[in-house]
Each structure stands twice: as structure tokens, then as C-alpha cells.
Amino acid sequence: MKTQVAIVGGGPSGLLLSQLLHTRGIDSIVLERRTQAYVLGRIRAGVLEQGLVRLLEEAGCADRLHAEGIPHDGTCIASDGEIFRIDFRALTGTPVMVYGQTEVTRDLYAAREAAGGRILYEVDDVTILGADTDRPEIAFTQNGEPQRIQCDFVAGCDGFHGVSRRTIPEDVRREYEKLYPFGWLGILSETSPVDHELIYSSSERGFALCSMRNAHLSRYYIQCPLTDKPEDWSDEAFWEELRRRIPEEAARNLVTGPSIEKSIAPLRSFVSEPMRWGRLFLCGDAAHIVPPTGAKGLNTAASDVHYLFEGLARYYRSGDTEGIDGYSEKALARIWKAERFSWWMTALLHRFPGQSDFDRRLQRAELDFLRSNASAQKAMAENYVGLPY
């Protein structure tokens, strides 16, 4: 098989890149280790920056997003039982859009199928060959049969555990990581949200987040020890603990019900540099991870896709390599700002093991400063709605 761009990973970043390339007449093949049903079954966050919304519009995949997505003009921060609001629209002129990552992925799959895009599912033993030459190839097996793709470029969109990052030699890669000493226990329930906007809550018992997917589907999280397992928490125990961590006015509005999904996610900050080696480019979780506190995971992947798409489109249009040559530097400059913001929100709102009274008072002072200072609110709002590409 031959193509111009081989994309390893059939999640939203790989599909979005493939669809954007299609709009410029650039051929691609997407390789996915799992089935489409498995990918669509993964529950992920759903706060979209306007930059990602515009990319989906450019890809021709935003109709359902605009019909069913929920614009959020702000978010609520709760501390010690009191709530204050950060007004995104007033501070930046820009909202965010709440629309589940699963739905983004579903829309992108539909667009690629309508365009006749090539997506190969259940591929194994993927090996990227010759990425440091001008003729890279990808070897893999599908249905037990060995296959090979010749291409001009490889986009590694295969996540933290994928093969793409490991293809870059260890003496070239430099990795930065921070592991957090807690996780998020999350449940999905077919209940109405507790509020029309997200509530981030800091309490003596730990962090909690009230969010939603739509008017009838809610997503809630509580901070928990890494040693906990989902089966340790009954639905009743989860709801009771959530009530204890959110302000009384929110707890009174809480509608409970059976969970339809329950999981625990560890939190980490991670960056691998560089994001380009020869003709291999890393996108999204293959190169970086953020804790979910700042809602940046899918959005940082989207900014990578933007820079890579623009660079490849420029190359195929005119032969100009400036965009692809500068990809890693541009992407990382924005990624580190998103890493900083996600780390800041995580440090601000969570309880840490061994935290001293002094540490806790500093958190309270920071929250009080955010509550009372317009410049601090504007800085948070600018980062939350998304820094420019």
C-alpha cells in the first residue's frame, strides 16, 4: 500500500488530521489497533476550546456539534462551601463548548467513511521503519497477514502507550514527568446536571468536579487515593461523598441515579521532546499528557493537529518545508503553557498527602485572590478557553 501520510492511531486526533488533509486533497491511511466500537466506547472529557471547534468546522464535521453542543460562558469555583464564577465571555469574549469526545470521534468517523477514507482496524505489531529517511514505511499485521505501507510522512497519534514515541531513539528523546499522588474516581449517570455550568470544588475532604455531557447525562468526579479501585465504591457511597465536597446549594440540586460507567484515572503531567524525528511527527497523548483539571487533553491534541496540518498542507502545496521543520518548536511552546495551566489548577484545588497547614492556607489565599482579582480571573479565563494557535 502507498499513501502520502500514514497516521498511526484512530482516535480523534488521528481522524481529525486525516479529514483535514482530505480537504486539501492529501491522501492518508489511518491504522487503529482496536475496533471502531471499542474506540467509541471510551469515555473521555468533553470541553472544547474554540480552536478545536474551528478545526472541526474546517473539516466539515461541526454540524451536530453546533446543533447539540452546549456553549458555556463561564465556570464555577467552589471553596470552603462558597461559590464564585469565572465569566469567560465577559473576560475574553469567548465561550467553551461542552460536547463529548465520543461524539467528536463519532462525527469524524462518519466524515471519513463518507469521504471513502481508508481506516484499517485491528492492526497489530506496528513498526515504523526509516522515519529518519525520505522513504518511511510502516509494517504491521492485520488478520494475521503481514502488511506494509509506503508513505511520505508518519503521524504518530497512537497515545501514551503507542509505538510512535518509542520509535524516536532514546538518545534523542527527553522526557519530563510529574506523577500526582491521587486519582479521579468518575461516574457517568443518566441524570440532569447539578448546574448549567461546571463546578470545580475544593474542600477539606478533597477535590470534586460536577460536569455534564448533555441535559440528561451527567459526569461527576471525586479525588481518591491511587490504591482505590472502582469496585470499592458503591454508587451510594460515591453520591454521599460528592455531597460532602460540594456547597450545600449544589448538593440540594444533585439528582442521583445508577452509574452507567465508573472508573478511576491516575493524574500525570508528561512531555516528550522533540515531537518530530525525521519524517515522524507526534501528536496528542503520544507526546504529552496533562491532568484533566484544566480540560486540556483533547484540546492540546487539536493544537498539534493544527500545526502539523498547516505544515503538511504548505509542503504539498508548494514544497515549502518551513511548517513541518518548525512543527515541534511551535507545538511544544503551546503545550508547555497548557501543562503549566493544568498543573496550576490541579495544585490549586486538590488536597495533597502530607499537606501542611501552611500549604493549605496558601491554597486558600490563592483561591481568595482568584475570587477577588479581575486580572487573575482574566488570566484563568484566557487559559481555560484556549490560548491562540
N, C-alpha and C positions, 0 to 999 in steps of 0.2 A: 504494500500500500504506500501511497505517496500523498503528502499534503504540504501546505505551506507552514501551518502552525499546529503542532501536536500538543494537546492540552491534557495533562495528567490530573484527573480529578473531576468528577461530575457533580460537584456541589454548586452552590450559587455563583461563586467567583469564576469557576471554570466555564459554566454555562453562559454567564454574562459576557465574558471575554469572547467566547465563540460566537454569540449572537451579535455583538458589536462588530467583530471582524466581518461577519456576513454582510452587514450593512455597507461595508466598503469593498465587497467583492473578494475578500480574502478567505481562502479555504482553510478549514480546520477539522480535526478529528478529536473527539473527547473520549478519554479512556476512564472508565469507572469500575472500581473493584467490586462494588455491590450492585444490587438490582435497583431499578428506579423506585420501586415500592419501599425498599429499605431507606433510601436517601430521603424520600418524602415522609417517612415515619419518624425522622429525627426531630425532636422538639428543640427549637432554638429561640433566641430573642427576636424581638420584632419592632425595635425603634430605629427608624430610617432617617438619616440625615438627608437634607435637600440635595446634596451632591449625588447620592445614590438614586434618589428619585429622578433626577435629571438624566442619569445614565440609563435608567430603565425606560424613560421616555425616548431617549435616543435609540435604544434597542428595539423600540416598538412593543414594549412589554408592560406598559403602565396603565392600561385601560381599567383593569379590575382593581388595581391599586387605588386609583382615583375614585372609583365607584364605592369601594368597600373599606378603604383605609380610614383611619381616624386621625385627623390633624390634632396635634397637641400644642397649644400656645404657651405652655409652661409646665412646671413640675412642682411638687410639694416636698418640703423637707421637714421632718418631724424630729424634735429633740426634747427629751425630758417632758413628754406629753404635750408639747406645743407645736403648732404647725405654722410655717411661713411658706410663701410661694415665690418661685423664681419665674418671672414673666418673660418668656423667650421673645414673644412678638414685640413687646414694648421695648425690650433691651437690644434686640438685634434685627427686628423686622421679619424674623424667620421662625416658623414652627418646625417641629419634627413630625414625622408620620408614623403612626402605630399600625403595622401591617406585618403579620408573622413571616419569619424567614421561610417557613414551609410553603407559604403561599407565593412568596417571591420565586422560590425554586420551582413550584408547580407552573407558574406563568412562563418561566424561562424554558422549561421542558416543552411546554406546548408550542412556544415560538420556534424552538429548534426543530421540533418534529414537523411543524407546518412548512418550514423552510427546507425540509429534506436534509437537515444536518446529520452528520454521522456521529453517533454516540455508541460506543462499544461497552456493554455491561459485562460484569463478572469476569474481568480480566485479572490474571494472576502473574506473579513472577515478573513484574515490570522492571526493566533495566534500561537506564538512559545511557546511550553509548555515544562517544565522540562529541560531547557537548562543548568541548574546547576546540573543535574543528568547525569548518564551514559546512559540514555534512553530518549533522547529528542524526541518530536513529533511536528508535525505541523498540526493544524486544520484549515480548510478553507471550503469555499463553491464554487461549480462550477455548473453552470446551476441551481442554487437554491438548489442543493443537498449537504448536509454536507459530507465532506471527511476528511481523516486523513492519515498522512504519519508517519511511524516509521522509525527512522534513527539513525546513529551513531553520526553524526555531522550536524550542520546547518551553511551554509554560507549566511550571510546577504549582498546581492548585490542589494538591493532594493532602493538605493538612499536616498537623504536627508530627504524626506518625508515618507519613508517606516517605517515598523513596527519593523525592526530588532534592530535599535539602541535603540528605546524606550522600548524594552524588557529588556535591562540591567537596573537594578534598579537605581533610581535617586541618592541614597546614594553611589553608586559605580561609576557612571559616573561623569566625569568632562569635561565641555565643554568650549572651548576657541573660541571667535568670534570677528571679526572686520568687520564692515559694511562700505562700501565706499559710499561717498555722490554723486554718479553718476552711470549711467549705460552705456551699449553699445547698440547703435542702429545699427543693422546689416541687410544687404540685400544680397540676392543671385541673380545673374543675369547671363543669358546665353551670356556672353561676354568674350573676351580674356582678360587675366590678364594684369594689367598695367606694370608688371615687371615679370621676370622669377623667382624672389625670393620675399619673404615677405618684405614689407616696414612698419616699425614701425615709426610713425611720431608724434613728439611733436611740438605743435605750440601754439601761443598766444590764439588761438580760442579753443584749446583743442586737445585731442589725436585723431589719426586716424590710421587705420590698413588696408593695402591693401594685400589681400591674395587670394588664389585660391583653387579650387578642382581639376581642370584639365585644359587643354589648351583652353577649351571653356566654362568654368564655373568659375566665379569669386565670391569671398566673400569679402565684404567691411564692415568696422565698423567705427563709429564715437562716441566719448564720448558725452553723452547727460544728461540733468537733469533727476532725477528719476521721476519727475512729468510728463515727456513727455509720449505720447502714440504713437504707430506706425502710427495710422491714422492721427496724427498731421503732419506727414512728407510725402509730395508727393515725388515721385521719383525724380522729377526735383529739389526740394529743397535739397534732400539728395546729389545728384551729385554736385550741386553748392557748398554746404558746404564742401564736401570732397575735391573738387578742392582747396578751400581756405586753407586747412590744410596740404596739401602735397606739396613738392617742385615743382617748375614750370616744370622741366624736366619730372617729373612723371605725372603732370596734363596734359601735352601735349600728353602723350601716353594713357590717360584714354579713354576707349571705354565705352560709356554708353548705357543703354537699359532698358526695363521694368524689374522691380523686379519680381522674381517668389516666393520670400519669404521675409518677413520683420518682424522683432521682436526686442524687447528691453529686454536685460538681465541685472538685477542688479548684482553688484560685491560684493563678500564677501570672507573673509578668515575664515575658520571654521575647528576645530579639536575636536573630541570627544575621550577621553581616558577612559578606555583601549579599545582596539579593539578586545579583547576576554573576554567572560564571560562564564565560564564552557565550554560547547561544542558548543557555538555560537561564530562565528568569523565574524567581519565586514570587508567588502571590499569596496573600492571606495567611492562614494559620501555618502554612509551610515555613514561613519566615518569622512570624511574630504571634504572640498570644497576649491578650490583656484580660485582667479580671473583669467580670461583667458589670461591675458597678457603674461604669460610665457609658454603657451601651455602645461600645466601640468595635466589637468583634467583627461583625459583618461590614460595618462602615469603613474600617481600616482596609479590609479586603477590597472594598469597592474603590478606594483611592488608588490602591495598587493597580487594579484593572484599568482605571482611567489612564494612569501614566504609561502602562505597557501598551494599551490600545492606541493611544496617541503616537507613541514611538513607532509601533509596527505599521500603523497607517501611513505615517510620514515616510517610512522606509520603502514601503511598496508603492507609494505614490511617486516618489522622486529619487529613491536611492539614498536619501539623506539619513545618516546613522546617528545624528545628534540626539534624537529622542531615546533610542534604545541604549546609546552609550551613557546617557545621563539618568537612566531609569533608577538604578539602585540609590544613587545620591538623593534624587528627588523624593522617592518613596520613603526612604529612611528618615529624611528630615521631618516629614509629616507624621510618620509612625512614632518617633520618639516624643513628639508633642502629645499624641494620643496616649502613649504609655504614661507620661507624666500626669495627665489628667485622670486617667483611670486609677493610678496609684494614689493620687491625692484624694479622690472620692472614697477609695477603699480605706485609707488611713483615717479619714475624717469620721466615718460612720460606723466602723466596726469596733468591737471590744477585742483586745489582743491578750493572749495569755501572759501573765506576769506584768500586766499594765499597772503602773504605779498611780497613786492619787494625783501626782504632778502631771503625768501623761494625760489622765482623764480630764483634768482641769484645762489643759491646753486644748484638747478636743472641744470642750465646751466653749472656750474663748474663741476658737476658730469658727465654730458654728454661730456664735453670737455676732462675730464680725461679719459673717456672710449674711446674717439676718438683717443687720443694721446698715450695711455699707453698699451703696448703689454700684460703686466701681467693682467691688468683689462679686456682686451678683452679675454684673455685665460680663466679667471675665469668665465666670462659670457658664453663663448662657452661651457665650461665643464658642466655648469649647464643646458644650453639650450639643448644640445644633450643628456643629461641624465646622472646622477651620477650612478656609478655601483651599482648593487643589492648586 
